[in-house]
């Protein structure tokens, strides 16, 4: 009888310890882990809106019944407002990816980056009547983000989203469809929330062709696809200590 009681107590202790170590942990540079049945993929597309390519991506997403996030570049919107409206009307999220996308200008100083985001936000506001909160640094936040800059962005109701899967489709030499699909499958098994970096620029026709294979892969693994919303946990790379550090 005493042995049975001891075994019950021991089992209770072990379960308690297991519960502690299974709690979601948010580490800098790692998305919030979610319950297994809540595995999510956030498909994200930078650099648009671009005729043909962005529209082709939207066609695939509609066919696959998948929602995504488009980080738009402000200078690309004029004369393409209809594509921006389509993104929004079809239930996708819109984020900010600066106005010029010119690295030297964007990263000249913190105020320059902020002003580029605000300028694009204003264009989206005037076009759609919404004020996006998700932003993405060109090339990612690594070497650029400091606590001071992040605090300034938060004060403007902006949250930074980097990625943990890269299709490498934004290179000068775009890889073939098979390689893009292979890149899209390269993730750490421990992640339950995945953010995929893709592009919707004029040279990304192979991205459009690769999308169905990538979507099929994650659906078969039990992941669901979601657009980044205002309550999606922020995800950024490790920050520099201060704005005075070398980049």
C-alpha positions in Angstrom: 0.0 0.0 0.0 2.8 2.4 0.9 4.5 1.5 -2.4 1.4 2.4 -4.4 1.2 5.7 -2.5 4.9 6.5 -3.1 4.4 5.7 -6.8 1.5 8.1 -7.1 3.4 10.9 -5.4 6.4 10.3 -7.6 4.2 10.4 -10.7 2.6 13.7 -9.6 6.0 15.3 -9.1 7.2 14.1 -12.5 4.1 15.5 -14.2 4.5 18.9 -12.5 8.1 19.1 -13.7 7.1 18.2 -17.2 4.4 20.9 -17.2 6.9 23.5 -16.1 9.3 22.6 -19.0 6.5 22.5 -21.5 5.4 26.1 -20.9 5.7 28.5 -23.9 9.0 30.3 -23.9 9.7 33.5 -25.8 13.4 34.0 -26.4 14.8 36.8 -28.4 15.1 35.6 -32.0 12.7 32.7 -31.5 8.9 32.8 -31.9 6.6 31.9 -29.1 6.1 28.2 -29.1 2.5 27.2 -29.2 0.6 24.0 -28.4 1.2 21.2 -31.0 -2.4 21.5 -32.3 -1.8 25.3 -32.9 1.2 25.0 -35.2 1.3 28.0 -37.5 3.0 29.1 -40.6 3.2 32.8 -41.5 3.8 33.2 -45.2 5.2 36.6 -45.8 6.1 38.4 -49.1 8.4 41.5 -49.4 8.8 44.1 -52.0 5.4 44.5 -53.7 3.0 45.3 -54.9 4.2 44.3 -58.4 2.0 43.5 -61.4 1.8 39.9 -62.5 4.0 38.5 -59.7 2.0 39.7 -56.8 -1.2 38.9 -58.6 0.1 35.4 -59.4 0.9 34.9 -55.7 -2.6 36.0 -54.8 -4.1 33.6 -57.3 -2.2 30.7 -55.7 -3.2 31.7 -52.1 -6.8 32.0 -53.1 -6.7 28.6 -54.8 -5.1 27.0 -51.7 -7.3 28.9 -49.2 -4.3 30.4 -47.5 -3.9 33.8 -45.8 -0.5 35.6 -45.9 1.2 38.9 -45.1 2.5 41.3 -47.6 5.2 43.8 -46.5 4.8 46.5 -49.1 7.2 49.1 -50.4 5.7 52.6 -50.5 7.2 53.7 -53.9 5.7 50.6 -55.5 2.1 51.5 -54.6 1.3 54.5 -56.9 -0.6 53.3 -60.0 -0.9 49.9 -58.4 -3.5 50.7 -55.7 -5.8 48.0 -57.2 -3.3 45.3 -56.3 -3.0 46.6 -52.8 -6.8 46.7 -52.5 -7.0 43.1 -53.8 -4.5 42.0 -51.1 -6.6 43.6 -48.4 -10.0 42.5 -49.8 -8.9 38.9 -50.0 -8.2 38.8 -46.3 -4.4 39.1 -46.2 -2.5 41.3 -43.9 -0.4 44.3 -45.0 2.9 45.3 -43.3 5.4 48.1 -44.0 8.7 47.5 -45.7 9.9 51.2 -46.0 9.2 53.6 -48.8 12.4 53.5 -50.9 14.0 50.1 -49.9 17.3 51.8 -50.5 19.7 50.6 -47.8 21.9 53.6 -47.6 18.9 55.9 -47.2 16.9 53.6 -44.9 19.8 52.9 -42.5 21.3 56.4 -42.6 19.9 56.9 -39.0 17.0 55.7 -36.9 14.9 58.7 -37.9 15.3 57.8 -41.5 14.1 54.3 -41.1 11.1 55.5 -39.0 10.2 58.2 -41.5 10.3 55.7 -44.3 7.9 53.4 -42.4 5.6 56.3 -41.6 5.5 57.5 -45.2 4.4 54.1 -46.4 1.9 53.8 -43.6 0.3 57.1 -44.7 0.0 55.8 -48.3 -1.7 52.6 -47.1 -3.9 54.6 -44.8 -5.0 56.9 -47.7 -5.6 54.0 -50.0 -7.3 51.5 -47.7 -8.2 53.4 -44.5 -6.1 51.1 -42.3 -2.9 51.8 -40.3 -0.6 48.7 -40.5 1.4 47.9 -37.4 3.7 45.1 -38.7 7.0 46.2 -40.2 10.0 44.5 -41.7 13.5 45.9 -42.1 15.0 45.4 -45.6 17.5 42.6 -45.2 16.2 41.9 -41.6 16.7 43.7 -38.3 20.1 42.1 -37.5 22.8 44.8 -37.0 20.3 47.6 -37.2 17.9 47.1 -34.3 18.7 48.6 -30.9 16.5 48.9 -27.8 16.2 52.6 -28.3 15.0 52.1 -31.9 12.6 49.3 -30.8 11.1 51.5 -28.1 10.6 54.3 -30.7 8.9 51.9 -33.0 6.7 50.6 -30.2 5.7 54.1 -29.3 4.4 54.4 -32.9 2.5 51.2 -32.6 4.9 49.2 -34.8 6.1 45.7 -34.3 9.1 44.1 -36.0 8.9 40.8 -37.8 11.9 39.0 -39.1 11.9 35.3 -40.3 13.2 31.8 -39.5 12.8 30.3 -42.9 14.2 31.9 -46.0 13.2 30.8 -49.6 16.3 32.7 -50.8 14.2 33.8 -53.7 15.3 37.5 -53.3 18.8 36.9 -54.6 20.0 38.4 -57.9 20.0 34.9 -59.4 16.7 33.4 -58.4 17.0 29.7 -57.8 14.9 27.1 -59.7 11.5 26.1 -58.4 12.8 22.8 -56.9 15.4 24.6 -54.9 12.9 27.2 -53.6 10.7 24.4 -52.4 13.7 22.7 -50.8 14.6 26.0 -49.1 11.0 26.3 -47.8 11.2 23.0 -46.1 14.4 23.9 -44.1 13.2 24.6 -40.6 14.0 23.5 -37.1 11.7 20.8 -35.9 11.4 22.5 -32.5 9.6 25.5 -34.0 5.8 25.5 -33.8 5.5 29.0 -35.3 7.3 29.5 -38.6 7.8 32.8 -40.5 8.7 32.2 -44.1 10.4 35.0 -46.1 9.4 35.1 -49.7 9.4 37.9 -52.3 6.9 39.3 -54.8 9.3 41.3 -57.0 9.4 41.3 -60.8 11.9 38.4 -60.9 9.9 36.1 -58.6 7.9 34.0 -61.1 9.6 30.9 -59.7 8.2 31.8 -56.3 4.7 31.7 -57.7 5.4 28.2 -59.1 7.0 26.9 -55.9 4.2 28.1 -53.6 1.8 25.1 -54.0 4.5 22.6 -53.1 5.5 24.6 -50.0 2.0 25.0 -48.9 1.3 21.3 -49.4 4.3 20.3 -47.4 3.3 22.2 -44.3 -0.4 21.3 -44.5 0.6 17.6 -44.5 2.7 18.3 -41.4 -0.4 19.6 -39.6 0.5 23.3 -39.8 -2.2 26.0 -40.4 -1.4 29.1 -42.4 -2.2 32.5 -40.8 -1.6 36.2 -41.6 0.2 38.3 -39.1 -2.3 40.2 -37.0 -2.0 42.8 -34.3 -1.8 40.1 -31.6 0.8 38.0 -33.3 3.9 37.8 -31.1 6.7 40.1 -32.3 9.7 38.3 -33.7 13.1 40.0 -34.3 16.7 39.0 -34.3 19.2 39.9 -31.5 19.5 43.6 -30.9 22.7 45.6 -30.9 23.4 47.1 -27.4 23.1 50.7 -28.5 22.8 53.0 -31.5 26.5 53.8 -31.0 27.7 50.3 -31.7 29.3 49.5 -35.0 26.8 48.0 -37.5 
